[in-house]
Amino acid sequence: MTNMVESLNSMLVNARDFPYVALLDVIQEKMSKWWNDRRIVAMAITAPLTPSRESEFRPRFAQSNGRHTLQLNPVTYHVKGGELEGVVDIFNKTCTCKEFDIDKLPCVHAIAAAHHAQVSVYSLVSPYYTKEYYVLAYGETIYPVGSQSQWDVPNEVATRVVLPREVKERNRGRPKTSRFPSVGEFRKRKNHCGKCGAYGHYKKKCNSQTGSTGELNPTDVPV
């Protein structure tokens, strides 16, 4: 599962047994807080890029120093030096090393080519990494829906008859509360001993002379 889904799942551990309206109120309140917190962080950024991309981008400037750059045509440059050379197209924002193509963040070859062409390196960065897009992502405000008495419900919705769902017979035992593992996720089950209370073995293979309370087990006392 993705980190976002895992985060939401952990947030709703205590609230997922609430009635639907109360559960939605919990989600709305938490999302409103997240949006506002991230908006404050985005507005405080002074660099052109988001913090994670800026920290990844900055070291490449030093790595691009000393590279030999040859202009092949108005938009294409051949950059040599280092372990790998590259041919950069600053118009289509590509490089033969493929790092620029995949990350949409200039590689060391693209930075060297931009310096040679006297082009701003930040103009080659995908706009989705910029502060402006970061602010826009959290620009909207998530408002509460208010009390049910204040809801403006259309008449065709208010008069609609909604039948309860079909109730199926529940299996015996406690209902499952933990989530099902996702595809590819493996959970190792710990063996628990009912005799000594320790983990890692079963009662039949327990060599302990004490019970679960830590006291000597009468059945283990030699006669």
Buried (B, 14 or more C-beta within 10 A) or exposed (E): BEEEEEEBEEBBEEBEEEEEEEBEBBBBEBEBEBBEEBBEBBEEBEBBBBEEBBEBBEEBBEBBEEBEBEEEEEBBBBBEBBEBBBBBBBEEBBBBBEBBBEBBBBBBBBBBBBBBBEBEBBEBBBEEBBBEBBBEBBEEEBEEEEEEEEEEEEEEEEEEEEEEEEEEEEEEEEEEEEEEEEEEEEEEEEEEBEBBBEEEBEEEEBEBEBBBEEEEBEEEEEE
